[in-house]
Amino acid sequence: MRRILAGALFVIAGTAAAGASQRAVPSPPLTIVGEVRTPGQSVTQQPLTIEAAVARAGGFTADAAVIEIRRHSSGAGAITADTPASQYHTMYVSRADINAQSAPFLAGGDFVIVKARL
């Protein structure tokens, strides 16, 4: 497995006031690793489907079967490979079920591991 280095990712957000200056707003990255072609991090400002997140990561490898989603228990902040299990909730989705209505949406800060099996 490739090692993902944590880094600060920023997007520029404008303000509604005319002539207001722009400032950097930190956005926690969505991280996807495992059985995808291009593991890594991406910034998202709105929830993504699992399919969209996997597409950003180059698609599934042939062995992909189960998606493990780790989300911060408090609902805020990013999860990394080193985050203690007591600080996040884990959900599992079968690759066969990702386009079902019950499949969860992904958000910034989620840590997604695509596995060959559970």
N, CA and C atoms as a LAMMPS dump frame, in Angstrom:
ITEM: TIMESTEP
0
ITEM: NUMBER OF ATOMS
354
ITEM: BOX BOUNDS ff ff ff
-5.0000000000000000e+02 5.0000000000000000e+02
-5.0000000000000000e+02 5.0000000000000000e+02
-5.0000000000000000e+02 5.0000000000000000e+02
ITEM: ATOMS id mol type element x y z
1 1 1 N 0.833 -1.167 0
2 1 2 C 0 0 0
3 1 3 C 0.884 1.239 0
4 2 1 N 0.498 2.245 -0.741
5 2 2 C 1.257 3.488 -0.772
6 2 3 C 1.003 4.28 0.501
7 3 1 N 1.996 4.991 0.935
8 3 2 C 1.846 5.835 2.114
9 3 3 C 1.347 7.206 1.666
10 4 1 N 0.304 7.678 2.313
11 4 2 C -0.264 8.977 2.002
12 4 3 C 0.28 9.973 3.011
13 5 1 N 0.892 11.029 2.52
14 5 2 C 1.401 12.069 3.398
15 5 3 C 0.309 13.097 3.626
16 6 1 N 0.07 13.396 4.894
17 6 2 C -0.946 14.382 5.22
18 6 3 C -0.418 15.768 4.892
19 7 1 N -1.244 16.577 4.306
20 7 2 C -0.843 17.932 3.976
21 7 3 C -2.038 18.847 4.019
22 8 1 N -1.79 20.093 4.13
23 8 2 C -2.883 21.051 4.168
24 8 3 C -3.313 21.365 2.743
25 9 1 N -4.569 21.22 2.48
26 9 2 C -5.119 21.549 1.173
27 9 3 C -6.056 22.726 1.365
28 10 1 N -5.968 23.698 0.482
29 10 2 C -6.766 24.897 0.63
30 10 3 C -7.494 25.204 -0.663
31 11 1 N -8.663 25.771 -0.534
32 11 2 C -9.388 26.296 -1.684
33 11 3 C -9.649 27.764 -1.414
34 12 1 N -9.809 28.521 -2.463
35 12 2 C -10.069 29.945 -2.311
36 12 3 C -11.577 30.163 -2.31
37 13 1 N -12.059 30.836 -1.285
38 13 2 C -13.489 31.123 -1.175
39 13 3 C -13.693 32.633 -1.243
40 14 1 N -14.61 33.062 -2.07
41 14 2 C -14.926 34.475 -2.162
42 14 3 C -15.976 34.846 -1.132
43 15 1 N -16.172 36.12 -0.919
44 15 2 C -17.214 36.584 -0.021
45 15 3 C -18.263 37.308 -0.833
46 16 1 N -19.416 37.487 -0.256
47 16 2 C -20.526 38.111 -0.97
48 16 3 C -20.336 39.616 -1.118
49 17 1 N -19.585 40.222 -0.238
50 17 2 C -19.409 41.672 -0.292
51 17 3 C -18.576 42.066 -1.51
52 18 1 N -19.025 43.093 -2.193
53 18 2 C -18.293 43.57 -3.368
54 18 3 C -16.935 44.108 -2.941
55 19 1 N -15.91 43.727 -3.671
56 19 2 C -14.572 44.212 -3.398
57 19 3 C -13.9 43.572 -2.193
58 20 1 N -14.553 42.587 -1.569
59 20 2 C -13.946 41.935 -0.408
60 20 3 C -12.772 41.084 -0.858
61 21 1 N -11.767 40.993 -0.024
62 21 2 C -10.594 40.204 -0.384
63 21 3 C -10.895 38.716 -0.265
64 22 1 N -10.175 37.915 -1.039
65 22 2 C -10.326 36.468 -0.963
66 22 3 C -9.347 35.938 0.066
67 23 1 N -9.73 34.828 0.719
68 23 2 C -8.86 34.237 1.723
69 23 3 C -8.865 32.726 1.573
70 24 1 N -7.814 32.108 2.075
71 24 2 C -7.712 30.653 2.015
72 24 3 C -8.571 30.04 3.113
73 25 1 N -9.381 29.069 2.748
74 25 2 C -10.245 28.378 3.695
75 25 3 C -9.829 26.912 3.693
76 26 1 N -9.393 26.39 4.833
77 26 2 C -8.981 24.985 4.847
78 26 3 C -10.171 24.063 4.604
79 27 1 N -9.948 23.058 3.838
80 27 2 C -10.972 22.057 3.553
81 27 3 C -10.361 20.692 3.799
82 28 1 N -10.938 19.89 4.701
83 28 2 C -10.333 18.587 4.948
84 28 3 C -10.424 17.71 3.694
85 29 1 N -9.356 17.021 3.351
86 29 2 C -9.374 16.202 2.142
87 29 3 C -10.135 14.905 2.335
88 30 1 N -10.706 14.426 1.261
89 30 2 C -11.265 13.082 1.186
90 30 3 C -10.107 12.205 0.729
91 31 1 N -9.817 11.151 1.46
92 31 2 C -8.704 10.265 1.119
93 31 3 C -9.256 8.923 0.67
94 32 1 N -8.738 8.399 -0.442
95 32 2 C -9.156 7.08 -0.92
96 32 3 C -7.902 6.281 -1.261
97 33 1 N -7.804 5.082 -0.677
98 33 2 C -6.64 4.211 -0.855
99 33 3 C -7.101 2.783 -1.102
100 34 1 N -6.162 1.921 -1.413
101 34 2 C -6.475 0.503 -1.599
102 34 3 C -6.62 0.145 -3.063
103 35 1 N -7.672 -0.601 -3.367
104 35 2 C -7.876 -1.167 -4.697
105 35 3 C -8.484 -0.165 -5.68
106 36 1 N -7.789 0.975 -5.832
107 36 2 C -8.118 1.978 -6.854
108 36 3 C -6.845 2.253 -7.649
109 37 1 N -6.984 2.745 -8.843
110 37 2 C -5.822 2.928 -9.713
111 37 3 C -4.904 4.076 -9.274
112 38 1 N -5.458 5.144 -8.703
113 38 2 C -4.655 6.291 -8.294
114 38 3 C -5.056 6.715 -6.882
115 39 1 N -4.546 6.035 -5.853
116 39 2 C -4.898 6.41 -4.48
117 39 3 C -4.409 7.819 -4.167
118 40 1 N -5.117 8.499 -3.289
119 40 2 C -4.68 9.829 -2.89
120 40 3 C -5.778 10.629 -2.234
121 41 1 N -5.58 11.931 -2.211
122 41 2 C -6.506 12.851 -1.563
123 41 3 C -7.11 13.794 -2.586
124 42 1 N -8.336 14.214 -2.316
125 42 2 C -8.951 15.253 -3.137
126 42 3 C -9.834 16.106 -2.241
127 43 1 N -10.017 17.346 -2.665
128 43 2 C -10.842 18.283 -1.913
129 43 3 C -12.225 18.298 -2.538
130 44 1 N -13.23 18.268 -1.69
131 44 2 C -14.608 18.362 -2.168
132 44 3 C -15.374 19.334 -1.287
133 45 1 N -16.14 20.184 -1.9
134 45 2 C -16.934 21.153 -1.156
135 45 3 C -18.362 20.672 -0.925
136 46 1 N -18.727 19.57 -1.568
137 46 2 C -20.064 19.019 -1.391
138 46 3 C -19.967 17.499 -1.372
139 47 1 N -20.962 16.835 -0.803
140 47 2 C -20.918 15.373 -0.739
141 47 3 C -20.772 14.738 -2.128
142 48 1 N -20.051 13.627 -2.175
143 48 2 C -19.83 12.875 -3.417
144 48 3 C -20.426 11.483 -3.285
145 49 1 N -20.863 10.925 -4.383
146 49 2 C -21.226 9.514 -4.375
147 49 3 C -19.935 8.697 -4.318
148 50 1 N -20.041 7.46 -3.9
149 50 2 C -18.869 6.582 -3.902
150 50 3 C -18.347 6.458 -5.329
151 51 1 N -19.251 6.329 -6.289
152 51 2 C -18.843 6.204 -7.691
153 51 3 C -18.005 7.406 -8.14
154 52 1 N -18.418 8.617 -7.759
155 52 2 C -17.686 9.82 -8.16
156 52 3 C -16.306 9.868 -7.508
157 53 1 N -16.221 9.486 -6.246
158 53 2 C -14.934 9.487 -5.548
159 53 3 C -13.985 8.466 -6.166
160 54 1 N -14.495 7.293 -6.5
161 54 2 C -13.663 6.257 -7.121
162 54 3 C -13.23 6.703 -8.519
163 55 1 N -14.098 7.386 -9.233
164 55 2 C -13.731 7.905 -10.559
165 55 3 C -12.58 8.903 -10.439
166 56 1 N -12.61 9.771 -9.414
167 56 2 C -11.509 10.712 -9.182
168 56 3 C -10.203 9.975 -8.903
169 57 1 N -10.308 8.763 -8.342
170 57 2 C -9.128 7.963 -8.014
171 57 3 C -8.765 7.007 -9.149
172 58 1 N -9.268 7.241 -10.33
173 58 2 C -8.892 6.451 -11.494
174 58 3 C -9.675 5.18 -11.707
175 59 1 N -10.649 4.907 -10.863
176 59 2 C -11.468 3.705 -10.998
177 59 3 C -10.968 2.567 -10.127
178 60 1 N -11.785 1.539 -10.016
179 60 2 C -11.441 0.352 -9.239
180 60 3 C -10.387 -0.486 -9.953
181 61 1 N -9.602 -1.236 -9.189
182 61 2 C -8.793 -2.303 -9.776
183 61 3 C -9.697 -3.522 -9.917
184 62 1 N -9.216 -4.548 -10.569
185 62 2 C -10.013 -5.752 -10.785
186 62 3 C -10.363 -6.449 -9.476
187 63 1 N -9.553 -6.272 -8.429
188 63 2 C -9.777 -6.973 -7.163
189 63 3 C -10.715 -6.257 -6.201
190 64 1 N -11.129 -5.057 -6.498
191 64 2 C -11.962 -4.282 -5.576
192 64 3 C -13.291 -4.983 -5.309
193 65 1 N -13.646 -5.101 -4.018
194 65 2 C -14.892 -5.776 -3.665
195 65 3 C -15.679 -5.049 -2.573
196 66 1 N -14.982 -4.477 -1.592
197 66 2 C -15.645 -3.873 -0.433
198 66 3 C -15.065 -2.485 -0.184
199 67 1 N -15.944 -1.54 0.111
200 67 2 C -15.515 -0.185 0.413
201 67 3 C -15.712 0.047 1.911
202 68 1 N -14.627 0.393 2.608
203 68 2 C -14.685 0.734 4.032
204 68 3 C -14.601 2.253 4.132
205 69 1 N -15.566 2.848 4.814
206 69 2 C -15.613 4.301 4.963
207 69 3 C -15.428 4.63 6.434
208 70 1 N -14.411 5.434 6.718
209 70 2 C -14.162 5.897 8.085
210 70 3 C -14.526 7.379 8.153
211 71 1 N -15.416 7.706 9.097
212 71 2 C -15.88 9.093 9.253
213 71 3 C -15.711 9.507 10.707
214 72 1 N -15.212 10.716 10.907
215 72 2 C -14.949 11.23 12.247
216 72 3 C -16.218 11.175 13.089
217 73 1 N -16.119 10.663 14.313
218 73 2 C -17.271 10.531 15.205
219 73 3 C -17.955 11.857 15.477
220 74 1 N -17.182 12.923 15.593
221 74 2 C -17.77 14.235 15.873
222 74 3 C -18.346 14.882 14.614
223 75 1 N -18.098 14.286 13.466
224 75 2 C -18.593 14.826 12.209
225 75 3 C -17.703 15.899 11.613
226 76 1 N -16.599 16.224 12.281
227 76 2 C -15.709 17.277 11.784
228 76 3 C -14.272 16.798 11.814
229 77 1 N -13.503 17.256 10.853
230 77 2 C -12.088 16.915 10.82
231 77 3 C -11.794 15.75 9.897
232 78 1 N -10.526 15.63 9.579
233 78 2 C -10.088 14.591 8.653
234 78 3 C -9.623 13.353 9.409
235 79 1 N -9.833 12.22 8.808
236 79 2 C -9.346 10.935 9.317
237 79 3 C -8.093 10.59 8.524
238 80 1 N -7.083 10.051 9.193
239 80 2 C -5.884 9.556 8.526
240 80 3 C -5.711 8.092 8.883
241 81 1 N -4.706 7.46 8.305
242 81 2 C -4.433 6.055 8.614
243 81 3 C -4.043 5.873 10.08
244 82 1 N -3.562 6.943 10.725
245 82 2 C -3.122 6.87 12.122
246 82 3 C -4.187 7.271 13.135
247 83 1 N -5.366 7.669 12.693
248 83 2 C -6.42 8.082 13.623
249 83 3 C -6.894 6.881 14.437
250 84 1 N -6.954 6.997 15.765
251 84 2 C -7.422 5.878 16.6
252 84 3 C -8.869 5.5 16.26
253 85 1 N -9.171 4.214 16.29
254 85 2 C -10.504 3.718 15.94
255 85 3 C -11.596 4.295 16.835
256 86 1 N -11.248 4.718 18.024
257 86 2 C -12.241 5.288 18.935
258 86 3 C -12.738 6.658 18.467
259 87 1 N -12.078 7.245 17.475
260 87 2 C -12.44 8.585 17.018
261 87 3 C -13.235 8.599 15.715
262 88 1 N -13.568 7.435 15.173
263 88 2 C -14.345 7.415 13.937
264 88 3 C -15.341 6.265 13.914
265 89 1 N -16.342 6.423 13.047
266 89 2 C -17.323 5.373 12.773
267 89 3 C -16.911 4.702 11.469
268 90 1 N -17.175 3.423 11.35
269 90 2 C -16.842 2.684 10.136
270 90 3 C -18.107 2.144 9.487
271 91 1 N -18.203 2.31 8.181
272 91 2 C -19.305 1.763 7.389
273 91 3 C -18.698 0.895 6.288
274 92 1 N -19.4 -0.156 5.909
275 92 2 C -18.945 -1.016 4.819
276 92 3 C -20.022 -1.059 3.745
277 93 1 N -19.567 -0.994 2.494
278 93 2 C -20.464 -1.073 1.355
279 93 3 C -19.843 -2.028 0.346
280 94 1 N -20.635 -2.97 -0.139
281 94 2 C -20.177 -3.883 -1.182
282 94 3 C -20.078 -3.123 -2.501
283 95 1 N -19.079 -3.461 -3.3
284 95 2 C -18.934 -2.815 -4.613
285 95 3 C -20.208 -2.993 -5.437
286 96 1 N -20.855 -4.127 -5.285
287 96 2 C -22.081 -4.399 -6.036
288 96 3 C -23.232 -3.484 -5.626
289 97 1 N -23.148 -2.883 -4.429
290 97 2 C -24.239 -2.052 -3.908
291 97 3 C -23.978 -0.556 -3.966
292 98 1 N -22.884 -0.109 -4.584
293 98 2 C -22.554 1.317 -4.491
294 98 3 C -23.506 2.234 -5.23
295 99 1 N -24.251 1.739 -6.186
296 99 2 C -25.182 2.619 -6.873
297 99 3 C -26.607 2.469 -6.332
298 100 1 N -26.737 1.776 -5.204
299 100 2 C -28.04 1.666 -4.551
300 100 3 C -28.349 2.963 -3.815
301 101 1 N -29.638 3.257 -3.625
302 101 2 C -30.028 4.492 -2.943
303 101 3 C -29.527 4.527 -1.504
304 102 1 N -29.287 3.384 -0.913
305 102 2 C -28.858 3.34 0.486
306 102 3 C -27.357 3.576 0.664
307 103 1 N -26.59 3.617 -0.424
308 103 2 C -25.144 3.844 -0.315
309 103 3 C -24.896 5.242 0.227
310 104 1 N -24.009 5.373 1.212
311 104 2 C -23.763 6.694 1.806
312 104 3 C -22.995 7.616 0.86
313 105 1 N -23.173 8.914 1.072
314 105 2 C -22.379 9.907 0.361
315 105 3 C -21.077 10.119 1.123
316 106 1 N -20.036 10.523 0.418
317 106 2 C -18.741 10.807 1.029
318 106 3 C -18.564 12.312 1.13
319 107 1 N -17.797 12.722 2.141
320 107 2 C -17.564 14.145 2.361
321 107 3 C -16.098 14.373 2.702
322 108 1 N -15.68 15.632 2.643
323 108 2 C -14.325 15.978 3.038
324 108 3 C -14.034 15.472 4.442
325 109 1 N -12.855 14.906 4.634
326 109 2 C -12.469 14.35 5.925
327 109 3 C -12.641 12.844 5.999
328 110 1 N -13.454 12.256 5.111
329 110 2 C -13.629 10.796 5.115
330 110 3 C -12.351 10.115 4.654
331 111 1 N -12.104 8.93 5.188
332 111 2 C -10.975 8.09 4.788
333 111 3 C -11.573 6.816 4.248
334 112 1 N -11.348 6.534 2.97
335 112 2 C -11.987 5.416 2.275
336 112 3 C -10.918 4.397 1.895
337 113 1 N -11.164 3.147 2.269
338 113 2 C -10.263 2.05 1.915
339 113 3 C -11.034 1.068 1.06
340 114 1 N -10.582 0.866 -0.172
341 114 2 C -11.208 -0.102 -1.057
342 114 3 C -10.43 -1.403 -0.91
343 115 1 N -11.132 -2.459 -0.502
344 115 2 C -10.482 -3.731 -0.185
345 115 3 C -10.901 -4.819 -1.163
346 116 1 N -10.034 -5.818 -1.272
347 116 2 C -10.355 -6.978 -2.1
348 116 3 C -11.424 -7.829 -1.425
349 117 1 N -11.43 -7.836 -0.099
350 117 2 C -12.46 -8.539 0.676
351 117 3 C -12.49 -7.961 2.081
352 118 1 N -13.566 -8.268 2.791
353 118 2 C -13.728 -7.749 4.153
354 118 3 C -12.848 -8.456 5.14
